Amino acid sequence: MKQLNWLLISEIAYFLLVLAVCIRIVYDTRTSTKTLAYLLLAIFVPVAGIIVYFSFGINYRKRKLYSKKLVEDEALFQQLQHRVANGSEMIMEQQQKALNGQQKMARLLINDGMSPLTLKNEVKLLVNGEEKFPAVLEALRAAQHHIHMAYYIYEDDGIGNEIKDLLIQKAQAGVEVRFMYDDFGSNGIRHKLVPELKAAGVEAYPFYEIHFWLLANRLNYRNHRKMIIIDGQQAFVGGINISDRYINNGKDQVYWRDTHLMIRGSGIFYLQYLFFCDWNFCSEATLQPEQQYFRYPESNLPDVMVQIAASGPDSSRPTLMLSILEGIYAAREELLITTPYFIPGDGILDALTSAALGGVKVKLLVPEHSDSVLVNLAAKSYYEDLLEAGVEIYRYKKGFLHAKTMVVDRMMAMVGTANMDYRSFELNFEVNAIMYNEVLATQLAEIFEADLQYAEVLDTARWYKRSRTRQLMEKTARLLSPLL
């Protein structure tokens, strides 16, 4: 009888716990899709479902990991906001033709993240590690005042050690070198490479350091950015991490296809600002945005308009998703999208469907095989809706497609670190660069068309003939897509 009482008490306690968690999920989760997914887990997967929610489901947009406001004086901060807005409006007025109707995109990023629209910039597209790493090494060798690096994956391999040696050399020559690495993505450098950097005078810190007792939670919110800022004048940003796998020299069995950018000019200011915010968070320092870190661009730089889109658990809204949505809705003739992970959610799915049905030629390039079975299955569950609307879906067969790019009407180009999935939009710290420039957009479109030579277009009739078992697996994986 006593045992029965304890069993009843335990059942009531567990029921009350589940009820409390469900109320928390409904109150705290921003999207209905994620709310339903977490409710199903909490109710139908005893104990483990609750653990998964508290590990991965907490809404950090309501509890920002840190403040991005470097200037604490509110009056001065308001002045800066006005200067950014007024300066950007002047550029929009002068460059209406080049913007080609993208004023809404520019204003979105100004109002949501105080990201300025900048004009004097030189931008170069870098395809794969074969083009990125020689340019990075050359720029690092020329550094005079400071080097700021932030990477999701940095590996203790050939290129990783070559860059490490150069950072050490520069630090010993008096250059300020700050190196920030994601503690999960770059876990292989903690015990050897990082201590070597520190011993030589490089300031090196992990972003959101993983501790065992906070393991699951801290694994969930990662800094997925890949940035280098040199002397406040030159920057690199895009999808390529520091790893030999991105150098297609025949040593790795898998061919890695990725895209990066080199930027010179005022477009790098916001990248520097992001680095300062992330650095002060992970190092607990108070690095100040002094003029020596924000150098005026050279007067002879071309008039390429650049704007930076960034978001993460430190932002009020999913800015990157909003900017991608705006890009899709702005397309009038052609939309070219490359992404390695495609779990778009209802908003982007509807936008792509609307664009295709409205007569826009929409082409989506994805890998034939993802490095995640569940992600691969979930992505395929979205294809049928897009095919019915007229979207052309291509699957890259030469190797692993890791680039994250978008081209709108060959007038606007976007390159960055964000995948088209829930993780990039809601959980990770990400950054994309947007170029309002016909020449660069056309170059990126030509790279896209070249990639299509190694891709197979999805045949609609054959796709519909997939087995019911396969379709069930894909739809089941789609239910879990907010958690992937």
DRENVO-552388 format. One record per residue (C-alpha): residue number from 1; x, y, z. Coordinates in pm, 1 decimal, padded with zeros to 6 digits, always signed. Each point is the difference from the previous one (the first is absolute). Example, Ala and Ser with C-alpha at 12.3 -4.5 7.8 and 13.67 -1.06 7.14 Angstrom:
% residues 2
(site 1, (+01230.0, -00450.0, +00780.0)) (site 2, (+00137.0, +00344.0, -00066.0)) 
//
This chain:
% residues 484
(site 1, (+00000.0, +00000.0, +00000.0)) (site 2, (+00284.0, +00236.7, +00089.1)) (site 3, (+00172.2, -00082.8, -00326.7)) (site 4, (-00324.4, +00072.9, -00188.9)) (site 5, (-00025.0, +00342.6, +00165.7)) (site 6, (+00353.0, +00089.5, -00102.7)) (site 7, (-00074.7, -00111.3, -00356.3)) (site 8, (-00311.5, +00217.8, -00008.9)) (site 9, (+00188.5, +00298.2, +00143.1)) (site 10, (+00275.3, -00048.7, -00259.9)) (site 11, (-00253.7, -00011.8, -00283.1)) (site 12, (-00171.9, +00317.2, +00120.3)) (site 13, (+00334.5, +00176.6, +00041.7)) (site 14, (+00107.4, -00101.1, -00350.4)) (site 15, (-00335.8, +00111.5, -00144.6)) (site 16, (+00039.0, +00340.3, +00167.1)) (site 17, (+00358.3, +00024.6, -00126.8)) (site 18, (-00106.6, -00076.6, -00358.1)) (site 19, (-00285.5, +00250.8, +00029.5)) (site 20, (+00237.3, +00270.7, +00124.8)) (site 21, (+00247.5, -00072.7, -00280.5)) (site 22, (-00278.8, +00011.0, -00259.9)) (site 23, (-00115.8, +00339.0, +00130.6)) (site 24, (+00362.3, +00121.0, -00016.1)) (site 25, (+00032.8, -00127.2, -00358.9)) (site 26, (-00320.3, +00173.6, -00113.9)) (site 27, (+00099.9, +00324.8, +00170.6)) (site 28, (+00365.4, +00001.3, -00100.1)) (site 29, (+00026.9, -00149.6, -00351.0)) (site 30, (-00030.3, +00250.7, -00283.1)) (site 31, (-00129.5, -00213.0, -00290.2)) (site 32, (-00300.6, -00231.2, -00003.5)) (site 33, (+00197.9, -00270.5, -00179.9)) (site 34, (+00266.9, -00014.5, +00268.6)) (site 35, (-00264.2, +00025.0, +00272.1)) (site 36, (-00180.2, -00307.0, -00135.1)) (site 37, (+00325.7, -00194.0, -00037.9)) (site 38, (+00106.5, +00066.9, +00359.5)) (site 39, (-00349.7, -00071.0, +00136.5)) (site 40, (-00004.8, -00339.1, -00172.8)) (site 41, (+00344.0, -00078.3, +00141.1)) (site 42, (-00088.3, +00105.1, +00353.7)) (site 43, (-00327.9, -00196.4, +00002.4)) (site 44, (+00084.5, -00316.3, -00189.9)) (site 45, (+00369.6, -00051.2, +00082.8)) (site 46, (+00011.2, -00036.4, +00381.1)) (site 47, (+00279.3, +00191.7, +00177.8)) (site 48, (+00226.5, +00005.4, -00307.9)) (site 49, (-00234.1, +00238.2, -00181.4)) (site 50, (+00014.8, +00249.3, +00288.4)) (site 51, (+00380.1, -00027.3, +00009.4)) (site 52, (+00017.1, +00068.2, -00375.4)) (site 53, (-00217.3, +00310.6, +00038.8)) (site 54, (+00206.5, +00148.3, +00283.7)) (site 55, (+00320.2, -00084.1, -00188.7)) (site 56, (-00100.1, +00131.5, -00342.6)) (site 57, (-00330.8, +00183.8, +00016.7)) (site 58, (+00048.2, +00301.3, +00226.8)) (site 59, (-00081.3, +00319.5, -00188.6)) (site 60, (+00316.8, +00205.4, +00027.2)) (site 61, (-00149.1, +00284.5, -00200.2)) (site 62, (-00188.4, +00081.6, +00320.7)) (site 63, (+00314.0, -00053.9, +00207.3)) (site 64, (+00274.4, +00147.1, -00216.6)) (site 65, (+00336.7, -00161.9, +00062.6)) (site 66, (+00157.9, +00344.9, +00006.4)) (site 67, (-00060.6, +00356.9, -00107.3)) (site 68, (+00139.5, +00113.3, -00334.6)) (site 69, (+00001.0, +00364.8, +00112.9)) (site 70, (+00367.5, +00101.4, +00018.2)) (site 71, (-00089.7, +00360.7, +00079.9)) (site 72, (-00168.3, +00010.3, +00340.6)) (site 73, (-00077.1, +00372.7, -00004.5)) (site 74, (-00361.0, +00004.3, -00125.3)) (site 75, (+00015.1, +00353.6, -00142.7)) (site 76, (+00317.6, -00077.9, -00194.5)) (site 77, (-00150.5, -00330.0, -00116.9)) (site 78, (-00306.7, +00184.0, -00133.4)) (site 79, (+00229.8, +00241.3, -00185.6)) (site 80, (+00179.9, -00292.4, -00162.4)) (site 81, (-00330.9, -00153.0, -00106.0)) (site 82, (-00102.7, +00326.4, -00166.0)) (site 83, (+00336.7, +00029.1, -00175.2)) (site 84, (-00025.6, -00356.0, -00134.5)) (site 85, (-00357.1, +00055.4, -00118.9)) (site 86, (+00066.4, +00342.7, -00155.9)) (site 87, (+00323.6, -00107.6, -00166.9)) (site 88, (-00165.4, -00310.1, -00143.5)) (site 89, (-00298.9, +00199.7, -00127.3)) (site 90, (+00238.0, +00234.5, -00183.8)) (site 91, (+00165.9, -00296.6, -00171.4)) (site 92, (-00341.4, -00144.2, -00091.7)) (site 93, (-00097.7, +00332.2, -00154.2)) (site 94, (+00320.9, +00017.0, -00203.4)) (site 95, (+00002.2, -00365.5, -00107.3)) (site 96, (-00362.8, -00070.9, -00088.4)) (site 97, (+00086.4, -00167.9, -00329.7)) (site 98, (+00260.6, -00232.0, +00152.9)) (site 99, (-00235.7, -00095.3, +00283.5)) (site 100, (-00258.8, -00106.9, -00259.6)) (site 101, (-00291.8, +00002.9, +00242.5)) (site 102, (+00189.9, -00145.4, +00297.3)) (site 103, (-00058.3, +00301.5, +00226.3)) (site 104, (-00227.0, -00208.7, +00225.2)) (site 105, (+00285.0, -00246.6, +00060.7)) (site 106, (+00240.1, +00281.9, +00085.4)) (site 107, (-00246.3, +00163.5, +00240.3)) (site 108, (-00082.8, -00332.9, +00163.7)) (site 109, (+00364.9, -00048.4, +00097.5)) (site 110, (+00040.5, +00362.8, +00109.1)) (site 111, (-00307.8, -00007.9, +00222.4)) (site 112, (+00039.8, -00351.2, +00138.3)) (site 113, (+00373.9, -00021.3, +00058.1)) (site 114, (+00132.9, +00353.8, -00058.6)) (site 115, (+00204.0, -00143.7, -00288.5)) (site 116, (+00104.4, +00290.0, -00226.2)) (site 117, (-00026.8, -00002.0, -00376.9)) (site 118, (+00356.6, +00071.0, -00115.6)) (site 119, (+00128.7, +00115.8, -00336.8)) (site 120, (+00378.9, +00010.4, -00039.7)) (site 121, (+00090.9, -00369.6, -00023.6)) (site 122, (+00202.8, -00245.3, -00201.6)) (site 123, (-00137.7, -00355.4, +00011.0)) (site 124, (+00149.8, -00318.8, -00141.2)) (site 125, (-00173.6, -00337.4, -00022.4)) (site 126, (+00220.5, -00289.9, +00116.1)) (site 127, (-00094.3, -00348.7, -00119.0)) (site 128, (+00111.6, -00286.9, +00224.9)) (site 129, (+00302.8, -00015.2, +00227.2)) (site 130, (+00229.1, +00010.7, -00302.3)) (site 131, (-00088.8, +00368.1, -00047.0)) (site 132, (-00073.1, +00098.9, +00359.4)) (site 133, (+00309.5, -00117.3, +00186.2)) (site 134, (+00269.0, +00160.9, -00222.7)) (site 135, (-00189.2, +00331.5, +00026.9)) (site 136, (-00030.4, -00036.4, +00379.4)) (site 137, (+00368.8, -00082.8, +00044.0)) (site 138, (+00103.2, +00298.8, -00212.8)) (site 139, (-00225.2, +00234.2, +00199.5)) (site 140, (+00124.0, -00133.8, +00336.2)) (site 141, (+00362.7, +00050.5, -00102.2)) (site 142, (-00077.5, +00365.0, -00082.4)) (site 143, (-00173.2, +00071.3, +00336.0)) (site 144, (+00142.8, +00304.8, +00180.7)) (site 145, (-00222.3, +00074.2, +00300.7)) (site 146, (-00248.0, -00278.5, +00081.2)) (site 147, (-00140.1, -00336.2, -00109.9)) (site 148, (-00343.7, -00109.0, +00121.7)) (site 149, (-00110.0, -00356.7, -00076.2)) (site 150, (-00318.9, -00189.1, +00088.1)) (site 151, (-00064.1, -00353.4, -00126.7)) (site 152, (-00251.1, -00274.9, +00056.8)) (site 153, (+00238.7, -00275.1, -00115.5)) (site 154, (+00377.0, +00038.2, +00027.5)) (site 155, (+00194.8, -00323.1, -00039.9)) (site 156, (+00347.6, -00101.9, +00109.7)) (site 157, (+00111.5, -00095.6, -00350.9)) (site 158, (+00215.1, +00139.1, -00281.7)) (site 159, (-00175.4, +00330.9, -00068.7)) (site 160, (-00094.5, +00036.6, +00367.4)) (site 161, (+00365.4, -00017.6, +00104.6)) (site 162, (+00116.9, +00223.3, -00283.3)) (site 163, (-00240.0, +00272.7, +00114.4)) (site 164, (+00091.2, -00067.2, +00365.6)) (site 165, (+00371.1, +00052.2, -00074.0)) (site 166, (-00078.1, +00325.3, -00179.5)) (site 167, (-00214.9, +00124.7, +00290.3)) (site 168, (+00283.7, -00076.9, +00240.7)) (site 169, (+00248.4, +00180.1, -00223.6)) (site 170, (-00224.3, +00306.0, -00016.7)) (site 171, (-00066.1, +00005.0, +00375.7)) (site 172, (+00372.5, -00015.1, +00071.1)) (site 173, (+00048.6, +00291.4, -00242.6)) (site 174, (-00237.4, +00216.2, +00206.6)) (site 175, (-00324.3, -00043.7, -00194.9)) (site 176, (-00310.4, -00039.5, +00219.2)) (site 177, (-00135.7, -00349.0, -00072.1)) (site 178, (-00336.6, -00109.8, +00139.0)) (site 179, (-00124.3, -00349.9, -00081.4)) (site 180, (-00346.2, -00126.0, +00089.7)) (site 181, (-00108.9, -00357.5, -00069.0)) (site 182, (-00320.2, -00191.0, +00060.8)) (site 183, (+00058.1, -00243.9, +00283.2)) (site 184, (-00205.5, -00273.0, -00167.1)) (site 185, (+00092.6, +00040.0, -00366.5)) (site 186, (+00370.8, +00045.6, +00077.5)) (site 187, (+00033.0, -00245.1, +00289.2)) (site 188, (+00310.9, -00158.7, -00157.9)) (site 189, (+00219.6, +00307.9, +00059.4)) (site 190, (-00066.5, +00052.9, +00373.4)) (site 191, (+00295.8, -00194.7, +00140.2)) (site 192, (+00286.4, +00069.7, -00241.6)) (site 193, (-00053.1, +00270.4, -00260.4)) (site 194, (-00171.1, +00254.2, +00227.4)) (site 195, (+00264.7, -00026.5, +00278.3)) (site 196, (+00267.2, +00057.5, -00266.3)) (site 197, (-00176.1, +00317.0, -00113.3)) (site 198, (-00039.9, +00127.0, +00355.3)) (site 199, (+00362.4, -00069.9, +00087.3)) (site 200, (+00107.7, +00215.8, -00294.8)) (site 201, (-00214.6, +00298.7, +00102.6)) (site 202, (-00316.6, -00064.4, -00201.2)) (site 203, (-00320.3, +00068.6, +00193.9)) (site 204, (-00214.5, -00310.6, -00052.5)) (site 205, (-00338.9, -00085.0, +00151.4)) (site 206, (-00272.1, -00257.1, -00063.3)) (site 207, (-00346.6, +00132.6, -00075.3)) (site 208, (-00258.3, -00120.6, +00254.1)) (site 209, (+00234.0, -00251.9, +00162.4)) (site 210, (-00150.0, -00345.4, +00045.5)) (site 211, (-00010.8, -00139.1, +00352.8)) (site 212, (-00118.0, -00352.0, +00072.7)) (site 213, (-00290.0, +00107.9, +00219.9)) (site 214, (-00125.4, +00237.1, -00268.4)) (site 215, (+00090.7, -00224.5, -00290.1)) (site 216, (-00328.2, -00035.3, -00188.8)) (site 217, (-00105.6, +00361.0, +00040.2)) (site 218, (+00332.0, +00145.1, -00105.7)) (site 219, (+00028.8, -00237.0, -00294.4)) (site 220, (-00321.5, +00150.0, -00131.4)) (site 221, (+00106.6, +00365.2, -00031.3)) (site 222, (+00312.4, +00014.3, -00212.8)) (site 223, (+00193.7, +00278.4, -00171.2)) (site 224, (-00016.8, -00113.1, -00361.7)) (site 225, (+00165.4, +00315.3, -00136.6)) (site 226, (+00322.4, -00009.9, -00202.5)) (site 227, (+00164.5, +00343.3, +00001.2)) (site 228, (+00341.4, +00160.3, -00026.0)) (site 229, (+00045.2, +00377.5, +00035.3)) (site 230, (+00344.7, +00146.6, -00064.7)) (site 231, (+00109.1, +00354.9, +00093.9)) (site 232, (-00361.0, +00119.7, -00017.9)) (site 233, (+00031.7, +00012.4, -00378.6)) (site 234, (-00038.8, -00351.9, -00137.2)) (site 235, (-00223.0, -00293.8, +00091.6)) (site 236, (-00084.3, -00355.8, -00098.6)) (site 237, (-00342.2, -00153.8, +00057.6)) (site 238, (-00191.4, -00296.1, -00138.7)) (site 239, (-00048.6, -00373.7, +00031.0)) (site 240, (+00359.0, -00130.2, +00000.6)) (site 241, (+00144.8, -00110.1, +00334.8)) (site 242, (+00370.7, -00048.2, +00072.3)) (site 243, (+00054.0, -00359.8, -00107.2)) (site 244, (+00191.9, -00196.1, -00262.4)) (site 245, (-00326.2, -00157.5, -00117.2)) (site 246, (-00083.7, +00324.2, -00185.4)) (site 247, (+00317.9, -00028.5, -00211.5)) (site 248, (-00079.9, -00236.3, -00285.2)) (site 249, (+00348.0, -00134.1, -00060.7)) (site 250, (-00093.8, -00368.1, -00028.3)) (site 251, (+00090.6, -00092.8, +00358.7)) (site 252, (-00361.9, +00001.3, +00116.8)) (site 253, (-00235.2, -00244.8, -00171.2)) (site 254, (-00285.9, +00251.5, +00012.9)) (site 255, (+00002.0, +00309.4, -00221.8)) (site 256, (-00105.6, +00305.9, +00205.2)) (site 257, (-00179.6, +00278.0, -00184.6)) (site 258, (-00031.4, +00327.9, +00193.5)) (site 259, (-00002.3, +00378.1, -00044.7)) (site 260, (+00165.3, +00281.5, +00195.6)) (site 261, (+00048.9, +00376.9, -00032.7)) (site 262, (+00289.3, +00243.0, +00034.8)) (site 263, (-00116.7, +00354.5, +00077.1)) (site 264, (+00198.3, +00324.5, +00016.1)) (site 265, (-00169.5, +00321.0, +00108.6)) (site 266, (-00269.5, +00126.4, +00234.3)) (site 267, (-00206.3, -00317.8, -00041.2)) (site 268, (+00222.8, -00168.2, +00256.3)) (site 269, (-00095.3, +00240.6, +00282.3)) (site 270, (-00300.7, -00204.8, +00106.4)) (site 271, (+00206.4, -00320.4, -00010.9)) (site 272, (+00244.8, +00167.3, +00235.7)) (site 273, (-00290.2, +00107.2, +00221.1)) (site 274, (-00126.1, -00360.9, +00015.2)) (site 275, (+00347.4, -00121.6, +00090.3)) (site 276, (+00024.4, +00252.9, +00284.2)) (site 277, (-00336.0, -00111.9, +00141.2)) (site 278, (+00086.1, -00370.4, -00019.2)) (site 279, (+00350.9, +00058.7, +00134.0)) (site 280, (-00112.4, +00200.1, +00301.8)) (site 281, (-00251.3, -00275.1, +00078.5)) (site 282, (+00236.3, -00297.8, -00019.4)) (site 283, (+00311.9, +00168.3, +00142.3)) (site 284, (-00186.0, +00209.2, +00259.7)) (site 285, (+00213.8, +00289.4, -00119.9)) (site 286, (-00102.0, +00358.4, -00076.1)) (site 287, (+00154.9, +00050.3, -00342.9)) (site 288, (-00116.8, +00345.3, -00111.5)) (site 289, (-00090.5, +00104.1, -00358.1)) (site 290, (+00282.8, +00249.6, -00036.3)) (site 291, (+00082.7, +00169.3, -00330.1)) (site 292, (+00312.1, -00210.9, -00055.6)) (site 293, (-00226.8, -00301.2, -00052.4)) (site 294, (-00235.3, +00180.6, -00241.0)) (site 295, (+00216.7, +00156.2, -00271.1)) (site 296, (-00144.0, +00223.3, -00271.1)) (site 297, (+00005.5, -00181.2, -00337.0)) (site 298, (+00237.8, +00100.7, -00276.3)) (site 299, (-00152.3, +00261.8, -00229.5)) (site 300, (+00075.2, -00194.4, -00319.6)) (site 301, (-00211.9, -00303.9, +00092.7)) (site 302, (-00286.9, -00082.6, -00238.5)) (site 303, (-00359.7, +00090.6, +00083.0)) (site 304, (-00126.8, -00345.8, +00096.3)) (site 305, (-00286.2, +00011.4, +00251.1)) (site 306, (+00042.1, -00249.2, +00285.3)) (site 307, (-00218.3, -00066.0, +00303.2)) (site 308, (+00037.3, -00263.9, +00271.1)) (site 309, (-00286.9, -00211.8, +00136.4)) (site 310, (+00056.6, -00177.9, +00330.6)) (site 311, (-00207.7, -00165.7, +00269.4)) (site 312, (+00015.7, -00249.6, +00283.2)) (site 313, (-00123.1, -00053.6, +00355.8)) (site 314, (+00118.3, +00356.7, +00066.1)) (site 315, (-00253.1, +00157.8, -00239.2)) (site 316, (-00366.0, +00082.4, +00048.7)) (site 317, (-00110.7, -00151.1, -00331.6)) (site 318, (+00130.2, -00257.3, -00251.8)) (site 319, (+00152.9, +00272.4, -00216.8)) (site 320, (+00167.2, -00238.9, -00243.6)) (site 321, (-00323.9, -00182.7, -00071.7)) (site 322, (-00180.3, +00333.1, -00049.1)) (site 323, (+00269.0, +00119.7, -00242.2)) (site 324, (-00019.4, -00323.1, -00201.3)) (site 325, (-00378.9, +00029.9, -00009.4)) (site 326, (+00030.2, +00358.6, -00122.0)) (site 327, (+00244.0, -00109.0, -00271.3)) (site 328, (-00239.7, -00269.3, -00121.3)) (site 329, (-00300.2, +00233.5, -00006.9)) (site 330, (+00203.0, +00267.6, -00182.0)) (site 331, (+00087.7, -00232.6, -00290.6)) (site 332, (-00174.3, +00085.0, -00326.5)) (site 333, (+00168.1, -00222.9, -00257.1)) (site 334, (+00251.8, -00244.9, +00149.4)) (site 335, (+00097.8, -00142.2, +00336.5)) (site 336, (+00307.1, -00224.6, +00043.7)) (site 337, (+00051.0, -00164.3, +00340.5)) (site 338, (+00280.3, -00228.4, +00118.3)) (site 339, (-00016.9, -00164.1, +00341.7)) (site 340, (+00140.9, -00320.2, +00152.7)) (site 341, (-00282.1, -00038.5, +00254.4)) (site 342, (-00354.2, +00078.0, -00115.2)) (site 343, (-00261.2, -00000.2, +00276.0)) (site 344, (-00173.1, +00327.2, -00088.8)) (site 345, (-00304.6, +00005.2, +00225.9)) (site 346, (-00341.3, +00119.1, -00112.5)) (site 347, (+00094.2, +00366.3, -00055.9)) (site 348, (+00279.3, -00058.3, -00250.3)) (site 349, (-00185.0, -00294.7, -00157.4)) (site 350, (-00299.2, +00228.6, -00065.2)) (site 351, (+00225.0, +00278.0, -00132.4)) (site 352, (+00174.4, -00232.6, -00247.2)) (site 353, (-00335.7, -00143.6, -00106.7)) (site 354, (-00143.6, +00349.5, -00049.2)) (site 355, (+00304.5, +00109.9, -00203.6)) (site 356, (-00014.7, -00303.0, -00230.8)) (site 357, (-00377.2, +00024.4, -00051.0)) (site 358, (+00041.5, +00370.9, -00070.7)) (site 359, (+00228.2, -00070.6, -00295.7)) (site 360, (+00343.3, +00033.1, +00163.2)) (site 361, (+00246.7, -00262.1, -00122.9)) (site 362, (+00103.4, -00162.5, +00327.3)) (site 363, (+00295.8, -00239.3, +00008.8)) (site 364, (+00105.2, -00178.0, +00319.0)) (site 365, (+00338.2, -00177.6, +00016.9)) (site 366, (+00056.0, -00248.0, +00284.1)) (site 367, (+00242.0, -00290.2, +00060.2)) (site 368, (-00103.4, -00340.2, -00129.7)) (site 369, (+00090.0, -00139.3, +00342.2)) (site 370, (+00016.6, +00192.7, +00326.4)) (site 371, (+00235.7, -00095.1, +00283.1)) (site 372, (-00308.1, -00050.3, +00220.0)) (site 373, (-00252.0, -00276.0, -00077.4)) (site 374, (-00283.6, +00171.9, +00189.9)) (site 375, (+00066.4, +00339.8, -00160.4)) (site 376, (+00012.0, -00165.9, -00341.8)) (site 377, (-00336.5, -00168.3, +00058.0)) (site 378, (-00163.1, +00314.3, +00140.5)) (site 379, (+00123.4, +00210.0, -00294.0)) (site 380, (-00149.8, -00240.2, -00252.5)) (site 381, (-00341.4, +00033.4, +00162.9)) (site 382, (-00016.2, +00359.1, -00129.4)) (site 383, (+00088.0, -00079.1, -00362.1)) (site 384, (-00344.0, -00111.3, -00116.3)) (site 385, (-00168.5, +00329.0, +00092.4)) (site 386, (+00271.3, +00197.3, -00178.9)) (site 387, (-00004.0, -00220.7, -00310.0)) (site 388, (-00376.3, +00041.4, -00029.9)) (site 389, (+00045.9, +00378.4, +00005.9)) (site 390, (+00262.0, -00013.3, -00276.8)) (site 391, (+00323.3, +00031.4, +00198.6)) (site 392, (+00294.9, -00173.3, -00169.9)) (site 393, (+00193.6, -00209.1, +00252.4)) (site 394, (+00354.4, -00111.8, -00084.1)) (site 395, (+00204.4, -00249.6, +00199.6)) (site 396, (+00377.6, +00049.8, -00009.0)) (site 397, (+00182.8, -00327.0, -00072.6)) (site 398, (+00369.9, +00091.3, -00025.5)) (site 399, (+00055.2, +00009.2, +00377.3)) (site 400, (-00137.6, +00175.2, +00306.9)) (site 401, (-00157.7, +00337.1, -00074.8)) (site 402, (+00058.6, +00225.7, +00302.5)) (site 403, (-00056.4, +00348.1, -00151.1)) (site 404, (-00274.8, +00228.4, +00131.0)) (site 405, (-00089.5, +00252.2, -00272.8)) (site 406, (-00293.7, +00176.8, -00161.4)) (site 407, (-00025.3, +00210.0, -00316.4)) (site 408, (-00305.3, +00219.2, -00068.2)) (site 409, (-00060.5, +00111.7, -00361.5)) (site 410, (+00378.2, +00010.0, -00052.6)) (site 411, (-00003.9, +00333.4, +00183.0)) (site 412, (+00037.2, -00102.2, +00365.8)) (site 413, (+00226.6, -00272.9, +00141.1)) (site 414, (+00015.8, -00155.6, +00346.4)) (site 415, (+00290.8, -00210.5, +00132.7)) (site 416, (+00053.0, -00108.6, +00357.7)) (site 417, (-00006.4, -00260.6, +00271.6)) (site 418, (-00374.4, -00061.5, +00044.3)) (site 419, (-00159.7, -00318.4, -00125.7)) (site 420, (-00367.6, +00002.9, -00093.7)) (site 421, (-00115.9, -00182.4, +00311.1)) (site 422, (-00137.1, +00050.6, +00351.2)) (site 423, (+00341.8, -00024.5, +00162.5)) (site 424, (+00144.8, +00289.5, -00197.6)) (site 425, (-00312.5, +00212.8, +00036.0)) (site 426, (-00073.3, -00062.5, +00367.6)) (site 427, (+00297.5, -00146.9, +00188.9)) (site 428, (+00339.3, +00079.4, -00151.8)) (site 429, (+00187.0, +00328.5, -00020.3)) (site 430, (+00018.5, +00061.0, -00376.7)) (site 431, (+00102.5, +00272.3, -00244.7)) (site 432, (-00069.3, +00064.6, -00370.3)) (site 433, (+00136.8, +00270.1, -00228.5)) (site 434, (-00235.9, +00159.7, -00252.5)) (site 435, (+00132.0, +00170.7, -00313.9)) (site 436, (-00230.8, +00228.5, -00198.3)) (site 437, (+00210.6, -00020.3, -00314.6)) (site 438, (-00079.3, -00130.3, -00348.8)) (site 439, (+00356.9, -00106.5, -00081.5)) (site 440, (+00045.7, -00209.4, +00315.7)) (site 441, (-00350.6, -00144.0, -00021.9)) (site 442, (+00063.5, -00103.3, -00360.1)) (site 443, (+00333.7, -00159.7, +00098.6)) (site 444, (-00170.5, -00199.4, +00276.1)) (site 445, (-00276.4, -00101.6, -00242.3)) (site 446, (+00264.0, -00126.6, -00243.5)) (site 447, (+00162.0, -00202.5, +00280.0)) (site 448, (-00345.9, -00142.2, +00077.2)) (site 449, (-00051.5, -00096.7, -00365.6)) (site 450, (+00345.2, -00163.4, -00006.0)) (site 451, (-00095.2, -00207.5, +00306.1)) (site 452, (-00312.3, -00119.9, -00181.1)) (site 453, (+00228.3, -00187.7, -00243.4)) (site 454, (+00071.4, -00238.7, +00289.8)) (site 455, (-00360.6, -00020.0, +00115.0)) (site 456, (-00306.5, -00198.9, -00099.5)) (site 457, (-00337.7, +00169.6, -00022.9)) (site 458, (-00270.8, -00172.8, +00200.1)) (site 459, (-00247.8, -00171.2, -00231.2)) (site 460, (-00349.6, +00077.7, +00127.8)) (site 461, (-00169.5, -00312.4, -00138.1)) (site 462, (+00267.3, -00229.8, +00140.7)) (site 463, (-00004.7, +00180.6, +00336.0)) (site 464, (-00371.0, -00066.7, +00039.8)) (site 465, (+00065.4, -00372.5, -00041.8)) (site 466, (+00199.9, -00028.8, +00321.1)) (site 467, (-00114.3, -00284.4, +00222.8)) (site 468, (-00256.1, +00076.7, +00270.2)) (site 469, (+00248.8, -00124.3, +00258.5)) (site 470, (+00254.0, +00255.5, -00119.7)) (site 471, (-00257.7, +00279.5, +00007.1)) (site 472, (-00104.7, -00096.7, +00352.5)) (site 473, (+00363.0, +00013.3, +00116.7)) (site 474, (+00042.6, +00346.9, -00154.4)) (site 475, (-00321.5, +00135.3, +00152.6)) (site 476, (+00094.4, -00143.6, +00339.0)) (site 477, (+00342.0, +00168.1, -00020.5)) (site 478, (-00178.1, +00323.9, -00092.7)) (site 479, (-00190.9, -00011.8, +00328.6)) (site 480, (+00335.7, +00004.9, +00176.0)) (site 481, (+00144.2, +00273.5, -00222.9)) (site 482, (-00031.2, +00277.4, +00265.1)) (site 483, (+00228.7, -00209.2, +00218.8)) (site 484, (+00267.9, -00080.0, -00263.1)) 
//
